[in-house]
Each structure stands twice: as structure tokens, then as C-alpha cells.
Amino acid sequence: MTTTTPLPSRPDASRVEDFGQHLLDVLNHGAVALGLSVGHRTGLFDTLAGLSPSTSAEIADAAGLDERYVREWLGAMATARIVEYDGTTGRYVLPAPHAALLTRSATPDNMAVTAQWFAVLAGVEDRIVECFHRGGGVPYEEFGRFHEVMAEESGQTVVAALFDHILPLAPGLIQRLREGIDVLDVGCGRGRALLAMASEYPNSRFRGYDLSEEAVGPARREAAEMGLRNVFFAAVDAALMSDAERFDLVTAFDIVHDQARPDQVLANLRGALRPGGLLLMQDISTHTPLESNLDHPLGPFLYTISYTHCMTVSLARNGAGLGTCWGRELAESMLADAGFVDVEVHTLEHDIQNFFYLARR
């Protein structure tokens, strides 16, 4: 008796064509993301927002940049419909609705800030590919411009919403900050949020810990320039910190999921709080099961950020490698395991990326 191997079925031609168009869109959108980053870093979007329709030479002159590069970048932005181009006059303009999402004055809505991540992460692609083969991870220090871009991102996602939206999630917290309490910000980076709070609430005392001296050094200098005497920064590994019942409020903005030992970090944060103290934790608004994230508006972006940064920096230190999308269910479970009680999870109407956890000691 002989058997025959069935021939593979031919894929549906219309589905192949549709998927091919989808991939073309992916290529174009990826290229545009890089162009948004360049437009932000060079100040071209800010320059265009202040100009009437102008030639490439006029735009380059106003921005203090090389005309040939500006002209080619404008070609990319015109074909992407980011800027508008009049072929009869050879002039370009950034429409006001586009400027409202692409300029520094648009903060916290400047999406060109976030576009910088693609260049930052592409810089370690070779190392990430190596990790696919041998495991392990890529450490923080190999990510060029990480702290600079993270500080800008924090300015948009945390600082811009801090006083009107985030702190009011905890009833009575703002009044206590005005009266004077002890606050720790873990994973403070360059200290944007902590500096803002220290300036706003001079009666309170603030400390910022970050693993990287490269981050806290600039934070110290900025605090000195601002004349702030109620804030202190130190390079401290949150998994090794030994502060006991020292703080009334601990904040952790977008940092727990990329820790090497997130369980120990959460236990230490609880231990650092005085009885009844509050943890305010911001983290990514995903769920633990993948199937619950399939329709997340930032799903591809968040999982990519995960394996190219958040997961890999944890694995580089032989850590848990939770990843960006560890999810609400696991976060709540780990908070409970660390001994936190009365855990609340909040969202903000304007923020599709983050959950905000309030947990008590």
C-alpha cells in the first residue's frame, strides 16, 4: 500500500495581496517613525510650526541646518503626509493639527518624543539577535541616549499629569505633601518628577534612587541649579536598599517590570514605608495573558519595547525578565505577595499606556 503526501494548498491570492499591502504599510510607517525622531532632534518640527509655507532653503536657514539633508527629509515627510507640499511653489508647511502632536510646545502630546525609541533600540539590534541565540540580555549601559530619551518621555507621561491627575488619585495626598512628608522615588532617572514635586511642595522631603549614576548625576546638578534643598539623589539598587520605615510615600514610575528582582524590589518598597504608608506605582496597561492584549492600541510597540529593552536589561543581570507586558494580574499578585494591602488600580482618561496602582503597607 502506498501513501501520497498531500500537496500544500495554495494560499488565497486576495489574502496574500492584502497581507503584502499590510507589510508595505509597515515598512513605510517604520521609516516615518525614524523621520519623526530626526525631526524632533533637529528641531525641524518646531521650526516648521513657526513658519508660513517655505522652501527647503528657507526652512534649513531658519533651523540652522544643511539644506540638502533638510530637503530629503522633507521629501519623506511630504510623501508620508506629515508636512504638506505645494509643487507649484516648491513650498512646505506643517499644518497646525499636525504641529499639535509633533512639537515641543505640544507636550504632553508630542509623539515625536516617543518615536526616538526606534533609533535607540535599533542601536542594540545586533546584541539582541545574539541573545536570541545564546540567551542572556543587553545591559542598560549599552543603550545610547537611553536616559535622555527616558527623561523626555517621563516629562510627557508623568510630570505633565502629576499634579492634575496622578497625585489626586490618592485622596488627601496633595494636602499631606503641602504639610510635609517623606517621599522616595525609586528608579528616578534624571529626576524630572521628583524635581517637580520638590519645587511644588517645599515642606516635604524627597529622595531619588536610581541604579545608574549616569542618571542621578544630572538630577543632582539640576537640583542645585534650581536651589532645591529638600531633594537628594543617590545611585542605589532598589533590590539592595535597606531603608526601613523611613517614608510616607514611595513612587515607582514605570520601573518595576524591568528590575532583575522585582519581587525583592517590591518587598523593599513596602519595608521602606512607615505603617499605613502609600506606594504609588505606574506601570504599563497590559494584561498578563497575551490573548487579552491582541487588540491593545499599542500592542506591537509595547512587546517590541519589551524584548529590545525592558526584558533584556533584566535578563542581563540574571533577572526575572518580566518584560513590559507583565500585566495587571501578575502585578496585583506580586504586590500582594510583597505584603501590600488595599491595592487599587486606576486609569486616566487621556493615558492609554499606563495603569496606576495605589497600595498600602
C-alpha positions as CSV (number, residue, x, y, z in Angstrom):
1,M,0.0,0.0,0.0
2,T,1.5,3.3,-1.0
3,T,0.7,6.7,0.5
4,T,1.0,10.0,-1.1
5,T,1.9,13.3,0.6
6,P,-0.8,15.8,0.0
7,L,0.3,18.9,-1.9
8,P,0.3,22.1,0.1
9,S,-2.7,24.2,-0.6
10,R,-2.1,27.4,-2.4
11,P,-2.8,30.4,-0.2
12,D,-5.7,32.6,-1.1
13,A,-4.4,35.1,-3.6
14,S,-6.5,38.0,-2.2
15,R,-5.2,37.3,1.3
16,V,-1.7,37.3,0.1
17,E,-2.3,40.6,-1.7
18,D,-3.9,42.2,1.4
19,F,-1.0,41.0,3.6
20,G,1.5,42.3,1.1
21,Q,-0.1,45.7,1.3
22,H,0.0,45.5,5.1
23,L,3.7,44.8,5.0
24,L,4.2,47.8,2.7
25,D,2.4,49.9,5.3
26,V,4.7,48.5,8.0
27,L,7.8,49.5,6.0
28,N,6.6,53.0,5.3
29,H,5.4,53.5,8.9
30,G,8.7,52.3,10.3
31,A,10.5,54.8,8.0
32,V,8.2,57.6,9.1
33,A,8.9,56.8,12.8
34,L,12.6,57.3,12.2
35,G,11.8,60.6,10.4
36,L,9.7,61.8,13.3
37,S,12.7,61.2,15.6
38,V,15.0,63.1,13.3
39,G,12.5,66.0,13.0
40,H,12.3,66.2,16.8
41,R,16.0,66.0,17.5
42,T,16.9,68.6,14.8
43,G,14.2,70.9,15.9
44,L,12.7,70.9,12.4
45,F,9.1,70.4,13.6
46,D,9.4,73.3,16.0
47,T,10.9,75.4,13.2
48,L,8.2,74.5,10.7
49,A,5.5,75.3,13.2
50,G,6.7,78.9,13.3
51,L,6.9,79.4,9.6
52,S,4.4,80.2,6.8
53,P,4.8,78.0,3.7
54,S,8.5,78.0,2.9
55,T,11.1,76.5,0.6
56,S,13.6,73.9,1.8
57,A,16.3,76.6,1.8
58,E,14.2,78.9,3.9
59,I,13.4,76.1,6.4
60,A,17.1,75.0,6.6
61,D,18.2,78.6,7.1
62,A,15.6,79.1,9.9
63,A,16.7,75.8,11.6
64,G,20.4,76.4,11.1
65,L,20.7,73.1,9.2
66,D,22.2,71.7,6.0
67,E,19.7,72.4,3.1
68,R,20.3,69.1,1.2
69,Y,19.5,66.9,4.2
70,V,16.5,69.1,5.1
71,R,15.2,68.8,1.5
72,E,15.4,65.0,1.5
73,W,13.8,64.7,5.0
74,L,11.0,67.0,3.8
75,G,10.5,64.5,0.9
76,A,10.0,61.7,3.4
77,M,7.6,63.8,5.5
78,A,5.7,65.1,2.4
79,T,5.1,61.6,1.0
80,A,4.0,60.5,4.4
81,R,1.6,63.4,4.6
82,I,3.2,64.7,7.7
83,V,4.0,68.0,6.0
84,E,2.1,69.4,3.0
85,Y,4.0,70.3,-0.2
86,D,2.9,72.6,-3.0
87,G,4.6,71.5,-6.2
88,T,3.8,74.8,-8.0
89,T,5.6,76.9,-5.5
90,G,8.1,74.4,-4.0
91,R,7.0,75.3,-0.5
92,Y,6.3,73.2,2.5
93,V,4.1,73.7,5.6
94,L,3.4,71.8,8.8
95,P,-0.4,72.0,9.3
96,A,-1.5,73.3,12.7
97,P,-3.3,70.0,13.6
98,H,0.0,68.1,12.9
99,A,2.1,70.6,14.9
100,A,-0.3,69.9,17.8
101,L,1.2,66.4,18.0
102,L,4.8,66.9,16.9
103,T,6.3,69.9,18.6
104,R,7.9,70.6,21.9
105,S,5.2,73.1,22.7
106,A,2.7,70.3,22.2
107,T,3.9,68.4,25.3
108,P,2.5,66.1,26.7
109,D,1.1,65.2,23.3
110,N,4.4,65.3,21.3
111,M,4.5,61.9,19.7
112,A,7.9,62.6,18.1
113,V,9.4,62.2,21.5
114,T,8.2,58.6,21.6
115,A,9.4,58.0,18.1
116,Q,13.0,58.4,19.3
117,W,12.8,54.9,20.9
118,F,13.1,53.2,17.5
119,A,16.6,54.6,16.9
120,V,17.6,53.9,20.5
121,L,16.5,50.3,20.3
122,A,17.9,49.7,16.8
123,G,21.3,50.6,18.1
124,V,21.4,47.3,20.1
125,E,19.8,45.1,17.4
126,D,23.0,43.1,16.9
127,R,23.2,42.4,20.6
128,I,19.5,41.5,20.8
129,V,19.9,39.0,17.9
130,E,22.9,37.4,19.8
131,C,20.6,37.0,22.8
132,F,18.1,35.1,20.7
133,H,20.8,32.5,20.0
134,R,22.6,32.4,23.4
135,G,20.1,33.8,25.9
136,G,21.1,36.4,28.5
137,G,20.5,40.1,27.9
138,V,21.8,43.5,27.0
139,P,22.7,45.8,29.9
140,Y,21.5,49.3,30.4
141,E,24.8,50.9,29.6
142,E,24.7,49.7,26.0
143,F,21.6,51.7,25.2
144,G,22.8,55.1,23.8
145,R,20.7,58.1,24.8
146,F,18.5,56.0,27.0
147,H,18.4,58.3,30.0
148,E,18.0,61.4,27.7
149,V,15.0,59.9,25.9
150,M,13.5,58.4,29.1
151,A,13.7,61.8,30.7
152,E,11.7,63.4,27.8
153,E,9.2,60.5,27.9
154,S,8.8,61.0,31.7
155,G,8.2,64.7,31.1
156,Q,5.2,63.7,28.9
157,T,3.7,60.7,30.7
158,V,4.4,61.5,34.3
159,V,5.4,65.1,35.0
160,A,2.8,66.7,32.7
161,A,0.0,64.8,34.5
162,L,1.5,64.6,38.0
163,F,-0.3,67.4,39.8
164,D,-3.7,67.5,38.0
165,H,-4.2,63.7,37.5
166,I,-1.8,61.3,39.2
167,L,-1.3,62.6,42.7
168,P,-5.1,63.3,43.1
169,L,-5.7,59.6,42.7
170,A,-4.9,59.2,46.4
171,P,-7.4,61.3,48.4
172,G,-5.7,63.7,50.8
173,L,-2.2,63.1,49.4
174,I,-1.7,66.6,48.0
175,Q,-2.6,68.2,51.3
176,R,-0.1,65.9,53.1
177,L,2.6,66.9,50.6
178,R,1.9,70.5,51.3
179,E,2.2,70.0,55.0
180,G,5.3,67.9,54.8
181,I,6.0,64.2,54.4
182,D,9.0,62.0,53.4
183,V,8.9,60.7,49.8
184,L,11.1,58.2,47.9
185,D,11.1,57.9,44.1
186,V,12.6,54.6,43.0
187,G,14.1,54.4,39.5
188,C,14.0,58.2,39.4
189,G,16.2,58.5,36.3
190,R,17.1,62.1,35.8
191,G,14.6,63.1,38.5
192,R,12.1,65.1,36.4
193,A,9.1,64.0,38.6
194,L,11.0,64.4,41.9
195,L,12.3,67.8,41.0
196,A,8.8,69.0,40.1
197,M,7.4,67.7,43.4
198,A,10.3,69.1,45.5
199,S,9.7,72.5,43.9
200,E,5.9,72.4,44.4
201,Y,6.0,71.1,47.9
202,P,8.9,72.7,49.8
203,N,7.7,71.4,53.2
204,S,8.2,67.8,52.1
205,R,11.5,65.9,51.9
206,F,12.3,63.9,48.7
207,R,14.9,61.2,47.9
208,G,15.5,59.7,44.5
209,Y,17.2,56.3,43.9
210,D,18.3,55.0,40.5
211,L,20.6,52.2,39.6
212,S,22.6,54.5,37.3
213,E,25.0,57.2,38.4
214,E,24.7,58.5,34.8
215,A,21.1,59.3,35.5
216,V,21.3,60.8,39.0
217,G,24.3,62.9,38.3
218,P,22.4,65.3,36.0
219,A,19.5,65.2,38.5
220,R,21.8,66.4,41.3
221,R,23.1,69.2,39.1
222,E,19.6,70.4,38.2
223,A,18.5,70.4,41.8
224,A,21.5,72.6,42.6
225,E,20.7,74.9,39.8
226,M,17.1,75.2,41.0
227,G,18.2,75.9,44.5
228,L,16.3,72.9,45.9
229,R,17.4,71.9,49.4
230,N,14.7,69.3,50.1
231,V,15.7,66.7,47.5
232,F,18.6,64.2,47.5
233,F,19.7,61.7,44.7
234,A,21.8,58.6,45.0
235,A,22.8,55.6,42.9
236,V,21.1,52.8,44.7
237,D,19.9,49.3,43.6
238,A,16.3,49.1,44.8
239,A,16.8,45.3,45.3
240,L,19.6,46.1,47.8
241,M,18.2,49.2,49.5
242,S,18.0,48.9,53.3
243,D,15.7,51.9,54.2
244,A,13.3,50.7,57.0
245,E,10.0,52.6,57.7
246,R,11.6,55.8,56.5
247,F,9.0,57.1,54.1
248,D,5.3,58.1,54.0
249,L,5.1,57.8,50.2
250,V,7.0,55.7,47.7
251,T,6.6,56.3,44.0
252,A,7.7,53.9,41.2
253,F,7.1,55.3,37.8
254,D,7.4,52.7,35.0
255,I,10.3,50.8,36.6
256,V,9.2,47.6,38.4
257,H,8.8,45.4,35.4
258,D,12.4,45.8,34.2
259,Q,14.0,45.0,37.5
260,A,16.2,42.0,37.9
261,R,14.5,41.0,41.1
262,P,11.1,42.7,41.0
263,D,9.8,40.6,43.9
264,Q,12.6,41.8,46.2
265,V,12.2,45.4,45.0
266,L,8.5,45.4,45.9
267,A,9.3,43.8,49.3
268,N,11.9,46.5,49.9
269,L,9.5,49.3,48.9
270,R,7.0,48.0,51.4
271,G,9.7,47.8,54.0
272,A,10.7,51.4,53.3
273,L,7.2,52.7,54.1
274,R,6.0,53.6,57.5
275,P,2.9,51.7,58.7
276,G,0.0,52.9,56.6
277,G,2.3,54.4,54.0
278,L,1.4,54.5,50.4
279,L,3.0,53.1,47.2
280,L,2.1,54.9,44.0
281,M,3.2,52.7,41.1
282,Q,2.8,53.5,37.5
283,D,3.2,50.6,35.0
284,I,2.1,49.5,31.6
285,S,-1.6,49.0,31.0
286,T,-1.5,45.4,29.7
287,H,-2.9,42.2,31.0
288,T,-0.8,39.1,31.7
289,P,-2.4,36.7,29.1
290,L,-1.3,37.6,25.5
291,E,-4.8,37.0,24.3
292,S,-6.1,39.9,26.4
293,N,-3.6,42.2,24.6
294,L,-4.3,41.3,21.0
295,D,-6.4,44.5,20.5
296,H,-4.3,46.8,22.6
297,P,-3.7,50.0,20.6
298,L,0.0,49.9,21.4
299,G,0.4,46.1,21.5
300,P,3.2,45.7,18.8
301,F,5.1,48.7,20.2
302,L,5.0,47.5,23.8
303,Y,6.0,44.0,23.1
304,T,8.9,45.3,20.9
305,I,10.0,47.7,23.7
306,S,9.9,44.6,25.9
307,Y,12.2,42.2,24.1
308,T,14.6,45.0,22.9
309,H,14.8,46.7,26.3
310,C,12.7,46.0,29.4
311,M,13.0,42.2,29.3
312,T,16.6,42.1,28.1
313,V,18.0,44.6,30.7
314,S,16.6,42.3,33.5
315,L,18.0,39.2,31.9
316,A,21.4,40.9,31.5
317,R,21.5,40.8,35.4
318,N,20.3,37.2,35.6
319,G,16.9,38.6,36.5
320,A,13.3,37.6,36.2
321,G,12.8,39.2,32.7
322,L,9.2,40.0,33.4
323,G,9.0,42.3,30.3
324,T,7.0,45.4,29.6
325,C,3.7,43.4,29.2
326,W,3.9,41.5,32.5
327,G,0.3,42.7,33.1
328,R,-2.1,43.8,35.7
329,E,-2.9,40.3,37.0
330,L,0.7,39.5,37.8
331,A,1.4,42.9,39.1
332,E,-1.5,42.6,41.6
333,S,-0.4,39.2,42.6
334,M,3.2,40.3,43.3
335,L,2.0,43.3,45.2
336,A,0.0,41.0,47.5
337,D,3.0,38.6,47.8
338,A,5.1,41.6,48.9
339,G,2.6,42.3,51.7
340,F,0.8,45.3,50.3
341,V,-2.9,45.7,51.1
342,D,-5.9,47.7,49.8
343,V,-4.5,47.6,46.2
344,E,-6.4,49.9,43.8
345,V,-5.8,50.1,40.1
346,H,-6.7,53.3,38.3
347,T,-6.6,54.6,34.7
348,L,-6.5,58.1,33.4
349,E,-8.8,59.1,30.5
350,H,-6.0,60.7,28.5
351,D,-3.5,57.9,29.0
352,I,-3.9,54.6,27.0
353,Q,-0.5,53.3,28.1
354,N,-0.5,53.1,31.9
355,F,-2.2,51.7,35.0
356,F,-1.7,53.5,38.3
357,Y,-1.6,51.3,41.4
358,L,-2.2,52.5,44.9
359,A,-1.1,50.1,47.6
360,R,-0.8,50.4,51.4
361,R,1.6,48.9,53.8
